[in-house]
Amino acid sequence: MLIVVSKDANNRILPVSYAIVDEETIASWCWFFEQFKYYVAQDRQLCVISDRHHGIIHAMSNLEEWKEPIAYHRFCLRHVRSNFMTKFKNVTLKHYCWAIGSTTQRRKFNRFRRQIKALDPMAWQHLRDIGIRRWSLAYDGNHRWGCLTTNTSESLNNVLRGARLYKHVAHHCNTTLPPHHWSKFMEAERHAQGHHIDEFNYADGVYKIVTTRQLNGKGGHVHMVLYYEKDYTCGKWQMHRFPCSHAIAICRHRGDNAIDLVDEVHTTKTYMAQYSGKFFRIRHKDYWANPSWEIQEDYSRLVNHGRGRRRESRIQNEMDLRHPNEPRRCGRCHQTGHNRRNCQNTHPRVDNEVNS
């Protein structure tokens, strides 16, 4: 099943299109991209985030209607890191690979680049050969809207069950922004209260912001802001099209409404429009058309398992390597310092079952 998944205005998964093909090949992916462009995308400018499957790369590189600047192709950072770890099995490099791809600041990007090259020059050569703009936020050109992975498409099965619920939530939203973005906006407003602002030029909108120094030693960073050009050295506003605490602090300083800085795709108006269509319930299978074929069972693949929990058969790969600074957590309560065997935090569902 070839699928296209996006996010709605509330940052939730939004299924867009799917097709069932016999196998993943260059021909099937090219056909799917052509159909999607004709029936769905049409003249919209898109950014496609995917793994490095040859069929997708071929379609994005050779179909005229999917070339830049009509469409942009970016790689899932999780898949890039997984392939990276197959060649360079080092947990520190694993950490740096994610850090350098997820940062929006080129200052931090250059720092992680130096650290990777110091550990293994070939590791940096490998990442550079992929194409820096394909996997890094700092050099992405703000086309991927801050989305790092393809987790949305891999979670499609769960979201389909709640599609009707999303429609109900959307049409009962009474805030300017959907719930997710509204809480995010309010949190940024709280952070903005502690920022110090130096105004260089009011007419041109040039400012310097010093972030709040926190008790843990973080903060105290200096950012230059070009307000009218929406250009911040932190990179978050131009990447997500959503104002960060720095932008909100300047709005408060100027007496402007920070809500006006939010892109239209994040508003409640867009959220309601995305779920304005009807969701039809599937009819009983007695009314389904006869497909004239049936699935053939392969009884030789059946395995008779004994009593008890099945033994895990998944083979651990390079992504299971742990960073030495990453603490182990309990599988029951997800806290550090103990494991499931000596966990004192009783699972709430177990308590409910006992009480009932």
C-alpha positions, 0 to 999 in steps of 0.5 A: 500500500503506497500512502500519502499522509500529512498533518492537519492544523492541530498537528495531528495525522491526516490521511490524504491518499493511498493506492494498492499495488503489487510491489514497490518498484520504480514503475509503481511509484512513478504511476502513483506520483502521476496519479496523485499529482493529477487528482490531488496535488494539482498546482500545489507546491509540496515537500515530500518526506520519505525514506531513500527508496529508489522508486521514490527518488527516481520519481522525484528526480525524473517526473517533470511535475515533481521537480523543484521548485514545483516539489521538494524532496527531503529524507526522513532523518530516522532512516538516514540515521539508521543507514548511517549506523549500519556503516558507523556503529558508534553510539556517539556518532548516532547521537550527533547524527540526529543532533546535526540533522534536527538543529535549526541553527547553523552555528550548532550545525557547524559545531556538530559537524566538527565533532563528527569529523573529529570522531570519523572523517568518513562519517561526515563524508557519508552524510555530505554525499547524501546531500545536506539539504536533504536531511538537515533543518539548518540547510533545508530552505524551510520547505519541510516545515520542521518535520523530521521523520515519516512517523506520520505515515507509519502511524496511519493505521491508528489514526484511521480509527479516530478520524470521526473523532477528529471531526468532532473535535475540530468543529467544537474548537472555540479558540483562535488556534487548534488545541495543540497549537494554542497550548504551544502558543501560550507556552511561548508567551510565558517564555517571552516574558523573561526575554530582554529586548534591545531595539536597534531600528524600529522602522526596519524592525531590527532587534536583539534578544537575550533569552532568559537565563535558567537555573540549570545554566541554560539560556542566555543566548543572543538572537538577532531578529529582522521582524518584517522579514520574519528572519530569526537566527534561531530559525524556528519561526521561518521553519515552522511558520509559527512564532517562537517566544522571541517573535512574541516578545517583540510583538509585545514590545511593539504592541502588535498582535502575536496571533497575526504571525501564525501561518493560516495553515495552523488556524482553527479555520483551516482545522475545521475546513480539513474535516468538513467532508463526510466520513461514510461508514463501510457497508456490511460485507454482504453488500460488497462486490464479488472480487472474483478472486480470493486469498490463498492460505499457506498452512505451512507457515502456521506455527503452534505456540505453546503456553506463555508469552511468545519469545521475542524474535525481532533481531536487534539492529544498529538503532538499538545501540544506546548512548552511554549518557542515555539512562535506562528506564523502567518498562512499566512506569518509564522512570529511571533507577529501577526496572520492571522487576523491582518497580514499586509503581503499580500499573493503574490498569491493574488496580482498576481490574482488581477493584472491579 
